Amino acid sequence: MSTVGIVTGAGRGMGLACAHRLVDLVDVLLLVDRDPAVAGVVGELTKAGSATVEPFVLDITDVDGVERLAARVAELGTLRAVAHAAGISPTMADWRRIFAVDLVATAQLAQALRPLTTAGTASVYFASMAPILAIGEPHPTADAALDDPLAPDLLDRIHAALGATVEDSGWAYSWAKRGVQRFAQQEAVRVGPLGGRVCSLSPGIIDTPQGKQEAAEHSSMQALVERTPVGRIGQSEDVADVVAFLLSDQARFVSGIDVLVDGGVAAAVRGPAAAAVR
């Protein structure tokens, strides 16, 4: 039976870079994006690898659409790899929409694909370094809300736990991505008995259209680039290479963790080296 891969947010940036890396990993690759222009990259990916490449236009928050995606995977073969890169950043929406797209939609996608999980299925959900930098102390009440992302009262519980500060889109983004990191741990435990693996991946500052939009609004991002130990901004390919490894059989014993791909900036800002320079 044919193996099937999914890349969400596949039309550009890190999602497109991931698609380039997965095109030789599976027999059929579904390119998921809300923008119909995703069909325009089918040709370049078909030339780049051996997989049959198929566009799938979908707003990842559309529950019925996600169910259609799962049904299409089942028609095509066996689910082998999922790179869930679709998401939005703080300048793109208000706090409610950020939680809906970045956290709730991740849980909805996982729920729809869970019945298709079998031996060798691997998934990577995109989180961010933002919660690592922004959230210093544990918050049991907020974390308890994050750990039930499909609860209808999720936003009410988050707001009650964190107060009006969570209405700031940057703060909401950090907490939503923290939720993704925690959800990946839970999902790894759920799908392990089925033969599946799940990790989250937290990119640092990456040179993408979305990243440029954030940098234009937040001058502090340049300071983080300057403190990055490897001495440069990240590229989409830096992230895609790690995703490809996590989805490959070489990572067959890697599950339930968050992988930080930030060039070392979190270590520079939050690690013991940061205390040494104060």
C-alpha positions as YAML, in Angstrom:
chain: A
units: angstrom
residues:
- id: 1
  name: MET
  ca: [0.00, 0.00, 0.00]
- id: 2
  name: SER
  ca: [1.18, 3.53, -0.78]
- id: 3
  name: THR
  ca: [2.60, 5.65, 2.03]
- id: 4
  name: VAL
  ca: [1.12, 9.11, 2.49]
- id: 5
  name: GLY
  ca: [2.63, 12.29, 3.87]
- id: 6
  name: ILE
  ca: [0.98, 15.56, 4.87]
- id: 7
  name: VAL
  ca: [2.54, 19.00, 5.09]
- id: 8
  name: THR
  ca: [0.36, 21.84, 6.32]
- id: 9
  name: GLY
  ca: [1.22, 25.42, 5.55]
- id: 10
  name: ALA
  ca: [2.92, 23.97, 2.50]
- id: 11
  name: GLY
  ca: [2.59, 26.95, 0.21]
- id: 12
  name: ARG
  ca: [5.60, 28.88, 1.44]
- id: 13
  name: GLY
  ca: [8.24, 29.29, 4.12]
- id: 14
  name: MET
  ca: [9.01, 26.43, 6.45]
- id: 15
  name: GLY
  ca: [6.07, 24.36, 5.23]
- id: 16
  name: LEU
  ca: [7.31, 24.45, 1.65]
- id: 17
  name: ALA
  ca: [10.84, 23.60, 2.77]
- id: 18
  name: CYS
  ca: [9.46, 20.60, 4.67]
- id: 19
  name: ALA
  ca: [7.56, 19.48, 1.58]
- id: 20
  name: HIS
  ca: [10.82, 19.48, -0.38]
- id: 21
  name: ARG
  ca: [12.35, 17.16, 2.22]
- id: 22
  name: LEU
  ca: [9.37, 14.79, 2.38]
- id: 23
  name: VAL
  ca: [8.89, 14.35, -1.34]
- id: 24
  name: ASP
  ca: [11.25, 11.35, -1.33]
- id: 25
  name: LEU
  ca: [10.06, 9.94, 2.01]
- id: 26
  name: VAL
  ca: [6.53, 8.95, 0.94]
- id: 27
  name: ASP
  ca: [4.70, 7.75, -2.15]
- id: 28
  name: VAL
  ca: [2.00, 10.44, -2.06]
- id: 29
  name: LEU
  ca: [2.46, 13.90, -0.55]
- id: 30
  name: LEU
  ca: [-0.53, 16.10, 0.30]
- id: 31
  name: LEU
  ca: [0.21, 19.83, 0.33]
- id: 32
  name: VAL
  ca: [-2.26, 21.47, 2.70]
- id: 33
  name: ASP
  ca: [-2.72, 25.23, 2.68]
- id: 34
  name: ARG
  ca: [-5.63, 27.65, 2.95]
- id: 35
  name: ASP
  ca: [-4.33, 29.54, -0.13]
- id: 36
  name: PRO
  ca: [-5.34, 27.89, -3.44]
- id: 37
  name: ALA
  ca: [-2.00, 29.12, -4.79]
- id: 38
  name: VAL
  ca: [-0.47, 26.06, -3.12]
- id: 39
  name: ALA
  ca: [-1.28, 24.26, -6.37]
- id: 40
  name: GLY
  ca: [1.43, 26.36, -7.97]
- id: 41
  name: VAL
  ca: [4.22, 24.53, -6.14]
- id: 42
  name: VAL
  ca: [3.12, 21.05, -7.22]
- id: 43
  name: GLY
  ca: [5.25, 21.18, -10.34]
- id: 44
  name: GLU
  ca: [8.50, 22.09, -8.60]
- id: 45
  name: LEU
  ca: [7.97, 19.40, -5.96]
- id: 46
  name: THR
  ca: [7.12, 16.76, -8.55]
- id: 47
  name: LYS
  ca: [10.42, 17.52, -10.27]
- id: 48
  name: ALA
  ca: [12.29, 17.50, -6.96]
- id: 49
  name: GLY
  ca: [11.33, 14.01, -5.81]
- id: 50
  name: SER
  ca: [9.61, 10.74, -6.47]
- id: 51
  name: ALA
  ca: [6.27, 11.23, -4.71]
- id: 52
  name: THR
  ca: [2.98, 11.96, -6.36]
- id: 53
  name: VAL
  ca: [2.14, 15.45, -5.14]
- id: 54
  name: GLU
  ca: [-1.42, 16.63, -4.58]
- id: 55
  name: PRO
  ca: [-2.67, 20.01, -3.32]
- id: 56
  name: PHE
  ca: [-5.38, 20.11, -0.65]
- id: 57
  name: VAL
  ca: [-6.89, 23.53, -0.02]
- id: 58
  name: LEU
  ca: [-7.95, 23.75, 3.62]
- id: 59
  name: ASP
  ca: [-8.28, 26.23, 6.46]
- id: 60
  name: ILE
  ca: [-6.83, 24.12, 9.23]
- id: 61
  name: THR
  ca: [-9.46, 25.38, 11.68]
- id: 62
  name: ASP
  ca: [-12.26, 23.87, 9.54]
- id: 63
  name: VAL
  ca: [-13.19, 20.69, 11.41]
- id: 64
  name: ASP
  ca: [-15.17, 19.24, 8.52]
- id: 65
  name: GLY
  ca: [-12.30, 20.02, 6.17]
- id: 66
  name: VAL
  ca: [-9.84, 18.26, 8.44]
- id: 67
  name: GLU
  ca: [-12.10, 15.21, 8.41]
- id: 68
  name: ARG
  ca: [-12.08, 15.33, 4.61]
- id: 69
  name: LEU
  ca: [-8.30, 15.43, 4.71]
- id: 70
  name: ALA
  ca: [-8.23, 12.32, 6.90]
- id: 71
  name: ALA
  ca: [-10.64, 10.58, 4.53]
- id: 72
  name: ARG
  ca: [-8.41, 11.43, 1.57]
- id: 73
  name: VAL
  ca: [-5.39, 9.97, 3.34]
- id: 74
  name: ALA
  ca: [-7.31, 6.76, 3.99]
- id: 75
  name: GLU
  ca: [-8.23, 6.57, 0.29]
- id: 76
  name: LEU
  ca: [-4.62, 7.00, -0.79]
- id: 77
  name: GLY
  ca: [-2.87, 4.56, 1.53]
- id: 78
  name: THR
  ca: [-1.08, 4.41, 4.88]
- id: 79
  name: LEU
  ca: [-0.30, 7.54, 6.85]
- id: 80
  name: ARG
  ca: [3.47, 7.76, 7.19]
- id: 81
  name: ALA
  ca: [4.45, 11.36, 7.99]
- id: 82
  name: VAL
  ca: [2.85, 14.61, 9.13]
- id: 83
  name: ALA
  ca: [4.62, 17.97, 9.24]
- id: 84
  name: HIS
  ca: [2.12, 20.40, 10.72]
- id: 85
  name: ALA
  ca: [3.70, 23.77, 9.98]
- id: 86
  name: ALA
  ca: [0.52, 25.82, 9.48]
- id: 87
  name: GLY
  ca: [0.02, 28.57, 12.02]
- id: 88
  name: ILE
  ca: [-0.17, 32.29, 12.60]
- id: 89
  name: SER
  ca: [2.02, 34.73, 14.49]
- id: 90
  name: PRO
  ca: [1.20, 37.63, 16.83]
- id: 91
  name: THR
  ca: [0.82, 40.36, 14.19]
- id: 92
  name: MET
  ca: [-1.65, 38.30, 12.18]
- id: 93
  name: ALA
  ca: [-4.67, 38.03, 14.50]
- id: 94
  name: ASP
  ca: [-6.15, 38.67, 17.92]
- id: 95
  name: TRP
  ca: [-5.59, 36.40, 20.89]
- id: 96
  name: ARG
  ca: [-8.67, 34.26, 20.33]
- id: 97
  name: ARG
  ca: [-7.77, 33.50, 16.72]
- id: 98
  name: ILE
  ca: [-4.18, 32.71, 17.70]
- id: 99
  name: PHE
  ca: [-5.36, 30.03, 20.13]
- id: 100
  name: ALA
  ca: [-7.83, 28.68, 17.56]
- id: 101
  name: VAL
  ca: [-5.25, 28.32, 14.79]
- id: 102
  name: ASP
  ca: [-2.08, 27.47, 16.68]
- id: 103
  name: LEU
  ca: [-3.36, 25.19, 19.43]
- id: 104
  name: VAL
  ca: [-6.95, 24.07, 18.89]
- id: 105
  name: ALA
  ca: [-6.46, 23.29, 15.20]
- id: 106
  name: THR
  ca: [-3.38, 21.21, 16.05]
- id: 107
  name: ALA
  ca: [-5.47, 19.10, 18.42]
- id: 108
  name: GLN
  ca: [-8.27, 18.81, 15.88]
- id: 109
  name: LEU
  ca: [-5.85, 17.61, 13.20]
- id: 110
  name: ALA
  ca: [-4.32, 15.06, 15.56]
- id: 111
  name: GLN
  ca: [-7.73, 13.79, 16.57]
- id: 112
  name: ALA
  ca: [-8.78, 13.30, 12.95]
- id: 113
  name: LEU
  ca: [-5.56, 11.50, 12.00]
- id: 114
  name: ARG
  ca: [-5.25, 9.37, 15.12]
- id: 115
  name: PRO
  ca: [-7.36, 6.49, 13.75]
- id: 116
  name: LEU
  ca: [-5.00, 6.32, 10.76]
- id: 117
  name: THR
  ca: [-1.91, 5.93, 12.93]
- id: 118
  name: THR
  ca: [-0.04, 2.68, 12.49]
- id: 119
  name: ALA
  ca: [3.47, 1.29, 12.91]
- id: 120
  name: GLY
  ca: [5.87, 3.86, 11.47]
- id: 121
  name: THR
  ca: [3.56, 6.87, 11.49]
- id: 122
  name: ALA
  ca: [5.40, 9.98, 12.68]
- id: 123
  name: SER
  ca: [4.17, 13.52, 13.25]
- id: 124
  name: VAL
  ca: [5.85, 16.84, 13.99]
- id: 125
  name: TYR
  ca: [3.78, 19.77, 15.26]
- id: 126
  name: PHE
  ca: [5.30, 23.22, 14.99]
- id: 127
  name: ALA
  ca: [5.54, 25.14, 18.25]
- id: 128
  name: SER
  ca: [7.96, 28.02, 18.90]
- id: 129
  name: MET
  ca: [10.81, 29.19, 21.06]
- id: 130
  name: ALA
  ca: [8.46, 31.96, 22.29]
- id: 131
  name: PRO
  ca: [7.20, 30.13, 25.39]
- id: 132
  name: ILE
  ca: [10.75, 29.16, 26.31]
- id: 133
  name: LEU
  ca: [11.79, 32.81, 26.30]
- id: 134
  name: ALA
  ca: [8.60, 34.40, 27.62]
- id: 135
  name: ILE
  ca: [7.18, 32.01, 30.23]
- id: 136
  name: GLY
  ca: [9.53, 31.69, 33.13]
- id: 137
  name: GLU
  ca: [7.59, 29.97, 35.89]
- id: 138
  name: PRO
  ca: [5.16, 27.03, 35.88]
- id: 139
  name: HIS
  ca: [1.49, 27.99, 35.96]
- id: 140
  name: PRO
  ca: [-0.55, 24.90, 36.94]
- id: 141
  name: THR
  ca: [-3.96, 26.49, 36.32]
- id: 142
  name: ALA
  ca: [-3.09, 27.76, 32.85]
- id: 143
  name: ASP
  ca: [-1.35, 24.50, 31.97]
- id: 144
  name: ALA
  ca: [-4.42, 22.53, 33.04]
- id: 145
  name: ALA
  ca: [-6.47, 24.57, 30.57]
- id: 146
  name: LEU
  ca: [-3.90, 24.11, 27.80]
- id: 147
  name: ASP
  ca: [-3.91, 20.36, 28.39]
- id: 148
  name: ASP
  ca: [-7.57, 20.17, 27.29]
- id: 149
  name: PRO
  ca: [-7.37, 22.14, 24.03]
- id: 150
  name: LEU
  ca: [-10.64, 20.85, 22.58]
- id: 151
  name: ALA
  ca: [-12.71, 21.87, 25.60]
- id: 152
  name: PRO
  ca: [-15.41, 24.34, 24.55]
- id: 153
  name: ASP
  ca: [-14.48, 26.65, 27.43]
- id: 154
  name: LEU
  ca: [-10.74, 26.68, 26.69]
- id: 155
  name: LEU
  ca: [-10.53, 30.44, 26.14]
- id: 156
  name: ASP
  ca: [-12.58, 31.22, 29.23]
- id: 157
  name: ARG
  ca: [-10.32, 29.03, 31.35]
- id: 158
  name: ILE
  ca: [-7.15, 30.53, 29.89]
- id: 159
  name: HIS
  ca: [-8.46, 34.04, 30.47]
- id: 160
  name: ALA
  ca: [-9.45, 33.20, 34.03]
- id: 161
  name: ALA
  ca: [-5.98, 31.78, 34.70]
- id: 162
  name: LEU
  ca: [-3.90, 34.52, 33.10]
- id: 163
  name: GLY
  ca: [-6.16, 37.56, 33.21]
- id: 164
  name: ALA
  ca: [-6.31, 40.35, 30.66]
- id: 165
  name: THR
  ca: [-2.60, 39.96, 29.83]
- id: 166
  name: VAL
  ca: [-3.47, 37.01, 27.59]
- id: 167
  name: GLU
  ca: [-5.39, 39.40, 25.32]
- id: 168
  name: ASP
  ca: [-2.01, 40.65, 24.13]
- id: 169
  name: SER
  ca: [-1.42, 38.71, 20.92]
- id: 170
  name: GLY
  ca: [2.27, 38.12, 21.66]
- id: 171
  name: TRP
  ca: [1.51, 36.72, 25.08]
- id: 172
  name: ALA
  ca: [-1.31, 34.60, 23.65]
- id: 173
  name: TYR
  ca: [1.08, 33.24, 21.02]
- id: 174
  name: SER
  ca: [3.56, 32.15, 23.67]
- id: 175
  name: TRP
  ca: [0.88, 30.33, 25.66]
- id: 176
  name: ALA
  ca: [-0.72, 28.74, 22.59]
- id: 177
  name: LYS
  ca: [2.65, 27.38, 21.48]
- id: 178
  name: ARG
  ca: [3.32, 26.15, 25.01]
- id: 179
  name: GLY
  ca: [0.07, 24.27, 24.59]
- id: 180
  name: VAL
  ca: [1.37, 22.68, 21.39]
- id: 181
  name: GLN
  ca: [4.51, 21.53, 23.17]
- id: 182
  name: ARG
  ca: [2.45, 19.95, 25.94]
- id: 183
  name: PHE
  ca: [-0.05, 18.47, 23.51]
- id: 184
  name: ALA
  ca: [2.72, 16.70, 21.59]
- id: 185
  name: GLN
  ca: [3.78, 14.97, 24.80]
- id: 186
  name: GLN
  ca: [0.23, 13.81, 25.44]
- id: 187
  name: GLU
  ca: [-0.27, 12.65, 21.87]
- id: 188
  name: ALA
  ca: [2.98, 10.70, 21.89]
- id: 189
  name: VAL
  ca: [1.63, 8.69, 24.82]
- id: 190
  name: ARG
  ca: [-1.70, 8.16, 23.08]
- id: 191
  name: VAL
  ca: [-0.35, 6.93, 19.75]
- id: 192
  name: GLY
  ca: [2.67, 5.02, 21.03]
- id: 193
  name: PRO
  ca: [0.70, 1.78, 21.48]
- id: 194
  name: LEU
  ca: [-0.46, 2.16, 17.85]
- id: 195
  name: GLY
  ca: [3.13, 2.32, 16.62]
- id: 196
  name: GLY
  ca: [3.18, 6.08, 16.12]
- id: 197
  name: ARG
  ca: [5.56, 8.82, 17.22]
- id: 198
  name: VAL
  ca: [4.92, 12.52, 17.88]
- id: 199
  name: CYS
  ca: [7.28, 15.40, 18.57]
- id: 200
  name: SER
  ca: [6.93, 19.15, 18.60]
- id: 201
  name: LEU
  ca: [9.49, 21.44, 17.02]
- id: 202
  name: SER
  ca: [10.19, 24.98, 18.20]
- id: 203
  name: PRO
  ca: [11.81, 27.23, 15.60]
- id: 204
  name: GLY
  ca: [13.70, 30.33, 16.59]
- id: 205
  name: ILE
  ca: [13.85, 33.41, 14.38]
- id: 206
  name: ILE
  ca: [13.59, 32.10, 10.83]
- id: 207
  name: ASP
  ca: [13.88, 34.08, 7.60]
- id: 208
  name: THR
  ca: [10.37, 33.54, 6.20]
- id: 209
  name: PRO
  ca: [7.66, 35.93, 4.94]
- id: 210
  name: GLN
  ca: [5.88, 35.53, 8.28]
- id: 211
  name: GLY
  ca: [9.11, 36.09, 10.16]
- id: 212
  name: LYS
  ca: [9.80, 39.28, 8.22]
- id: 213
  name: GLN
  ca: [6.32, 40.54, 9.10]
- id: 214
  name: GLU
  ca: [6.99, 39.99, 12.79]
- id: 215
  name: ALA
  ca: [10.43, 41.59, 12.59]
- id: 216
  name: ALA
  ca: [8.93, 44.71, 11.01]
- id: 217
  name: GLU
  ca: [6.68, 45.12, 14.04]
- id: 218
  name: HIS
  ca: [9.14, 44.07, 16.75]
- id: 219
  name: SER
  ca: [12.59, 45.61, 16.63]
- id: 220
  name: SER
  ca: [13.67, 43.43, 19.57]
- id: 221
  name: MET
  ca: [13.90, 40.46, 17.22]
- id: 222
  name: GLN
  ca: [17.07, 41.85, 15.69]
- id: 223
  name: ALA
  ca: [18.67, 41.89, 19.13]
- id: 224
  name: LEU
  ca: [17.88, 38.18, 19.46]
- id: 225
  name: VAL
  ca: [19.48, 37.49, 16.08]
- id: 226
  name: GLU
  ca: [22.59, 39.33, 17.25]
- id: 227
  name: ARG
  ca: [22.73, 37.16, 20.38]
- id: 228
  name: THR
  ca: [22.31, 33.91, 18.44]
- id: 229
  name: PRO
  ca: [25.46, 31.85, 19.06]
- id: 230
  name: VAL
  ca: [25.66, 30.49, 15.52]
- id: 231
  name: GLY
  ca: [25.82, 34.08, 14.32]
- id: 232
  name: ARG
  ca: [22.97, 34.31, 11.84]
- id: 233
  name: ILE
  ca: [19.23, 34.20, 11.33]
- id: 234
  name: GLY
  ca: [17.70, 30.79, 10.68]
- id: 235
  name: GLN
  ca: [16.63, 29.56, 7.27]
- id: 236
  name: SER
  ca: [13.61, 27.42, 6.43]
- id: 237
  name: GLU
  ca: [15.94, 24.63, 5.38]
- id: 238
  name: ASP
  ca: [17.52, 24.58, 8.85]
- id: 239
  name: VAL
  ca: [14.14, 23.65, 10.25]
- id: 240
  name: ALA
  ca: [13.11, 21.32, 7.43]
- id: 241
  name: ASP
  ca: [16.27, 19.24, 7.85]
- id: 242
  name: VAL
  ca: [15.38, 18.58, 11.49]
- id: 243
  name: VAL
  ca: [11.77, 17.79, 10.62]
- id: 244
  name: ALA
  ca: [12.96, 15.32, 7.99]
- id: 245
  name: PHE
  ca: [15.10, 13.57, 10.58]
- id: 246
  name: LEU
  ca: [12.30, 13.40, 13.14]
- id: 247
  name: LEU
  ca: [9.95, 11.89, 10.56]
- id: 248
  name: SER
  ca: [12.53, 9.38, 9.31]
- id: 249
  name: ASP
  ca: [13.24, 5.90, 10.59]
- id: 250
  name: GLN
  ca: [16.54, 7.21, 11.94]
- id: 251
  name: ALA
  ca: [14.47, 8.86, 14.70]
- id: 252
  name: ARG
  ca: [12.51, 5.68, 15.43]
- id: 253
  name: PHE
  ca: [13.16, 5.95, 19.21]
- id: 254
  name: VAL
  ca: [12.47, 9.69, 19.44]
- id: 255
  name: SER
  ca: [9.01, 10.66, 20.64]
- id: 256
  name: GLY
  ca: [7.27, 12.95, 23.11]
- id: 257
  name: ILE
  ca: [9.88, 15.71, 23.09]
- id: 258
  name: ASP
  ca: [10.18, 19.28, 21.89]
- id: 259
  name: VAL
  ca: [13.14, 19.98, 19.61]
- id: 260
  name: LEU
  ca: [14.43, 23.55, 19.77]
- id: 261
  name: VAL
  ca: [15.85, 24.78, 16.46]
- id: 262
  name: ASP
  ca: [16.97, 28.30, 17.31]
- id: 263
  name: GLY
  ca: [20.70, 28.54, 16.69]
- id: 264
  name: GLY
  ca: [21.29, 28.57, 20.43]
- id: 265
  name: VAL
  ca: [19.54, 31.87, 21.22]
- id: 266
  name: ALA
  ca: [17.47, 30.40, 24.06]
- id: 267
  name: ALA
  ca: [20.70, 29.19, 25.67]
- id: 268
  name: ALA
  ca: [22.16, 32.67, 25.29]
- id: 269
  name: VAL
  ca: [19.12, 34.42, 26.74]
- id: 270
  name: ARG
  ca: [17.79, 31.93, 29.29]
- id: 271
  name: GLY
  ca: [20.62, 29.49, 30.02]
- id: 272
  name: PRO
  ca: [23.49, 29.67, 32.51]
- id: 273
  name: ALA
  ca: [25.54, 31.67, 30.02]
- id: 274
  name: ALA
  ca: [22.94, 34.46, 30.25]
- id: 275
  name: ALA
  ca: [23.43, 34.73, 34.02]
- id: 276
  name: ALA
  ca: [27.20, 34.94, 33.54]
- id: 277
  name: VAL
  ca: [26.96, 38.10, 31.41]
- id: 278
  name: ARG
  ca: [24.62, 40.01, 33.72]
...
